[in-house]
């Protein structure tokens, strides 16, 4: 029987804007062998580009599980309650923290977001990572803003926050951890104080469970591959959870298997390891 594979994008399938030929071949080979492949990303839906989708997938999970498409049809959406979102953005603004509010069709930035991005690029100028990070941040900043931002706040799937006058992650966790899902360091470029916030009970693990049950696929036929803390729930849920060699140390500790880094054909090696190709 075929497996269902949930696959993270950044740091797993894609680094910067590049998909390695070995990863592309592995994905297409797995589908040819009868397995189902789903993108499962923290990115909002409009930032999952045609270049990524051209690899060939059976469905898309975006915003960390808050938006699910199967066969090109949206089958699930979840939003951060407006009252919670308003208190959250007030809290982040008070701490000088940059953030993005994400919906499936638009992204808007808080008042400190661009400032933090520019400071990060300046700090990394001259390093080997500088051009990669500059391209990534330019991509984030180029995302179209919603036409009606006041209405947009009622349909925010996820918040990504980064950069602050002081350490903010633990403060966010204490203040909002009881009513939201909060994961640390989902964008490694932004450092350990960055994180992402989604609706309570909604994450990549819940998305994998939802899709598998809807397709009638048993849990023992599920595989998840990722690299950061926001992949933890799907790694824990899947029968086989695989962490990338370039991934977060905490994720590696709970994974069933750690493959090579993305730049060393880690994804292709993972597909081979679990018999997908």
WOKALIN-V649720 format. One line per field, one symbol per residue. ss: DSSP state (~ for helix, > for strand, _ for the rest). burial: I if it has 9 or more other ideal C-beta (glycine too) atoms within 8 Angstrom, else O. A space follows every 10 residues. Layout:
BEGIN
ss = ???
burial = ???
END
This chain:
BEGIN
ss = ___>>>>__> ___>>__>__ ~~~~~~~~~~ ~~___>>>>> ____~~~__~ ~~~_____>> >>~~~_>>>> __>>>>>___ _~~~~~~~~~ ~~~~___>>> >>>__>>>>_ __~~~~~~~~ ~~~~_____~ ~~~~~~~~~~ ~~______~~ ~~~~~__>>> >>______~~ ~~~~~~___> >>>>___~~~ ____>>>>>_ ___~~~~~~~ ~~~~~___~~ ~>>>>>__~~ ~~~~~~~__> >>>_____~~ ~~~~__>>__ _~~~_~~~~~ ~~~____
burial = OOIIIIIIII IIIIOOOOII OIIIIIIIII IOIOIIIIII IIIIIIIIOO OIIOIOIOII IIIIIIIIII OOOOOOIIII OOOIIIIIIO IIIOIOIIII IIIIOIIIII OIIIIIIOII IOOIOOOOOI OIIIIIIOII IOIOIIOOOO OIIOIIIIII IIIIOOOIIO IIIOOIIOOI IIIIIIIOII OOIIIIIIIO OIIIIIIIII IIOOIOIOIO IIIIIIIIII IIIIIIIIOI IIIIIIIIOO IIOIIOIIIO OIOOIIIIII IIIIOII
END
